[in-house]
């Protein structure tokens, strides 16, 4: 089982990227599980059939305690991708990081990995703050590698550096290793140079690049992945290349 955690600041394109990669890997014949680790619970939105609402793991815990099944947590989406949303606490109450810990523990307790036997698990993780539960997917037994999505924007670079430092700090504990950076272009000044410098600072590489394209926004307006809405587009091919790269590394 290949387990990858995709981190980055909010709004950098994590969920869009992860969902398109998940669809491509599924179409390649892999059984894929995508786990959204963001309190907004919108990681799998473009994968859900007929825009179906799914209950997050934390919603199930709050409403039913432990009286729910694995099948209440895991839902099949586009191209057979298995969709899970950790969710977050009620607004103004509790800690989102603790929520991620509870959700991932519950998936393991209910036997999700043994039952579904996914070939690839993708964790979509908010990386503005890398503490507590937000570092959970990095821990031993969860992800094997961490990939960071960034642009050349200063806030994205800052967040990416913090995530990379967290991965570096956990190295001695046997946690996930840094697999590389994914450059999601915003076409800002000196973007390539800034992201390349960041990669060099952490002795890693840029494993993929995604063009700034209106095709992505058009697909989001339709509530679909690019691979579903515009399969012949250049953006679809970029996501396919990235998916193949991640699975090869």
C-alpha positions in Angstrom: 0.0 0.0 0.0 1.4 3.4 -1.0 0.5 6.2 1.4 1.0 9.8 0.4 0.2 13.0 2.3 -0.3 16.2 0.3 0.2 19.4 2.2 0.1 23.1 1.4 -1.5 26.3 2.6 -5.2 26.9 2.2 -6.2 27.8 -1.3 -3.1 26.5 -3.0 -5.0 23.8 -4.9 -4.4 20.7 -2.7 -7.9 19.3 -3.1 -8.1 19.9 -6.8 -4.7 18.3 -7.4 -5.3 15.3 -5.1 -8.8 14.6 -6.6 -7.5 14.7 -10.1 -4.5 12.5 -9.2 -6.9 10.1 -7.4 -9.1 9.7 -10.5 -6.1 9.1 -12.8 -4.6 6.5 -10.4 -8.0 4.8 -10.2 -8.3 4.7 -14.0 -4.8 3.2 -14.1 -6.2 0.3 -12.1 -5.3 1.2 -8.6 -7.8 1.1 -5.7 -7.5 4.6 -4.3 -8.7 6.1 -1.0 -8.8 9.8 -0.6 -9.0 11.2 3.0 -9.7 14.8 3.5 -8.0 16.2 6.6 -9.5 19.7 6.5 -12.2 21.0 8.8 -14.1 22.3 5.8 -14.6 18.7 4.6 -14.4 19.7 0.9 -11.5 17.6 -0.3 -13.7 15.1 -2.1 -16.4 17.5 -3.3 -15.6 17.1 -7.0 -15.6 13.3 -6.7 -19.0 12.9 -5.1 -21.7 11.4 -7.3 -24.6 13.8 -7.9 -23.0 16.3 -5.4 -24.0 13.8 -2.7 -23.4 15.1 0.9 -21.4 12.6 3.0 -21.2 12.6 6.7 -17.7 13.4 8.1 -16.1 11.0 10.6 -16.4 13.6 13.3 -20.1 14.2 12.6 -20.7 10.5 13.0 -18.8 10.4 16.2 -20.7 13.4 17.6 -24.1 12.1 16.6 -23.7 8.4 17.1 -20.8 7.8 19.5 -19.3 4.6 18.2 -22.6 3.2 16.9 -21.9 3.4 13.2 -20.2 1.3 10.6 -17.2 1.6 8.4 -19.6 2.1 5.4 -21.0 5.2 7.0 -17.5 6.7 6.8 -16.3 5.6 3.4 -18.2 6.4 0.2 -17.4 5.5 -3.4 -17.0 8.5 -5.7 -15.9 9.2 -9.3 -14.0 6.3 -11.0 -14.4 4.2 -7.8 -12.3 6.5 -5.6 -13.1 5.8 -1.9 -13.9 9.1 -0.3 -13.5 10.0 3.4 -13.8 13.4 5.1 -12.4 13.7 8.6 -14.3 16.9 9.2 -13.9 19.3 12.1 -15.4 20.3 15.4 -18.6 22.3 15.7 -17.8 26.0 15.0 -16.3 27.7 18.0 -15.9 24.5 19.9 -13.0 22.1 20.1 -9.7 21.8 18.1 -9.6 20.9 14.5 -6.2 19.1 15.0 -7.7 16.9 17.6 -10.5 16.2 15.2 -8.1 14.8 12.6 -6.5 12.5 15.2 -9.9 11.2 16.3 -11.0 10.6 12.6 -7.9 8.8 11.6 -7.9 6.7 14.7 -11.5 5.8 14.0 -10.8 4.7 10.5 -8.1 2.4 11.8 -10.3 1.1 14.6 -13.1 0.3 12.2 -10.7 -1.6 9.9 -10.9 0.6 6.9 -7.5 -0.4 5.4 -8.1 -4.1 6.0 -11.6 -4.1 4.6 -11.0 -2.0 1.4 -7.4 -2.9 0.9 -6.5 0.3 -1.0 -3.4 0.3 -3.2 -3.0 4.0 -2.7 -4.1 6.2 0.2 -4.0 10.0 -0.4 -4.2 12.3 2.6 -5.3 15.9 1.7 -4.0 18.0 4.6 -4.3 21.7 5.4 -0.7 22.9 6.1 -1.1 26.5 7.3 -0.4 25.2 10.8 1.6 22.0 11.2 0.9 21.0 14.8 -1.0 18.3 16.7 -3.5 16.6 14.5 -2.4 18.3 11.3 0.9 16.4 11.6 -1.0 13.2 12.2 -0.7 11.9 8.6 3.1 12.3 8.8 3.3 9.9 11.7 4.5 6.3 11.5 1.9 4.0 10.2 0.1 6.6 8.1 1.8 8.3 5.2 5.1 7.1 3.8 5.9 10.3 2.0 4.9 14.0 2.2 4.5 16.1 -0.9 4.1 19.9 -0.6 2.1 22.0 -3.1 3.3 25.5 -3.4 3.4 28.5 -5.7 5.9 31.3 -5.8 3.7 33.5 -3.7 5.4 34.5 -0.4 2.7 33.1 1.9 2.7 29.8 0.0 6.5 29.6 0.2 6.4 30.4 3.9 3.8 27.7 4.6 5.8 25.1 2.5 9.0 25.9 4.4 7.2 25.3 7.7 5.8 22.0 6.5 9.2 20.9 5.2 10.8 21.9 8.6 8.1 19.8 10.4 8.9 16.8 8.2 12.6 17.3 8.9 12.0 17.6 12.6 10.1 14.3 12.7 12.7 12.4 10.7 14.4 10.9 13.8 11.0 9.4 14.9 10.6 7.3 11.7 7.8 9.5 10.4 7.1 10.1 6.7 9.9 11.4 4.5 9.7 14.5 2.3 9.0 13.3 -1.3 9.3 16.7 -3.0 7.5 19.8 -4.0 4.7 20.3 -6.5 4.7 23.7 -8.2 1.2 25.0 -8.8 1.9 28.1 -10.9 0.4 31.4 -10.0 2.7 33.2 -12.5 4.3 35.6 -10.0 7.7 37.1 -10.5 10.6 34.8 -10.2 8.3 31.9 -9.3 10.4 29.1 -10.7 13.6 30.4 -9.1 11.9 30.8 -5.7 10.5 27.3 -5.6 13.7 25.8 -6.9 15.6 27.6 -4.1 13.1 26.2 -1.5 13.7 22.7 -2.9 17.4 23.1 -2.6 17.1 24.4 0.9 15.5 21.2 2.0 17.6 18.9 -0.3 14.5 17.8 -2.3 13.2 18.3 -5.8 10.2 19.7 -7.7 8.5 16.5 -8.8 5.7 18.1 -10.8 4.4 21.4 -12.2 0.9 22.5 -12.9 0.0 25.4 -15.2 -2.2 28.3 -14.1 -5.3 27.5 -16.3 -8.9 28.6 -16.5 -9.7 24.9 -17.3 -9.3 24.2 -13.6 -11.8 26.9 -12.6 -14.2 25.8 -15.3 -14.2 22.2 -14.0 -14.8 23.5 -10.5 -17.8 25.5 -11.6 -19.2 22.2 -13.0 -18.4 20.5 -9.7 -16.2 18.0 -11.5 -12.5 17.0 -11.7 -10.6 18.3 -14.8 -10.2 14.6 -15.9 -13.9 14.2 -15.9 -15.0 17.5 -17.3 -12.2 18.1 -19.8 -10.4 14.8 -20.4 -8.7 16.0 -23.6 -7.3 19.2 -22.2 -3.7 19.9 -21.5 -4.5 20.3 -17.8 -5.9 16.8 -17.7 -2.6 15.6 -19.2 -0.6 17.5 -16.6 -2.5 15.8 -13.8 -2.0 12.4 -15.5 1.8 13.1 -15.6 1.8 14.1 -12.0 -0.1 10.9 -10.9 2.3 8.7 -12.8 5.3 10.5 -11.3 4.0 10.2 -7.7 3.3 6.5 -8.1 6.8 5.8 -9.5 8.8 7.5 -6.8 
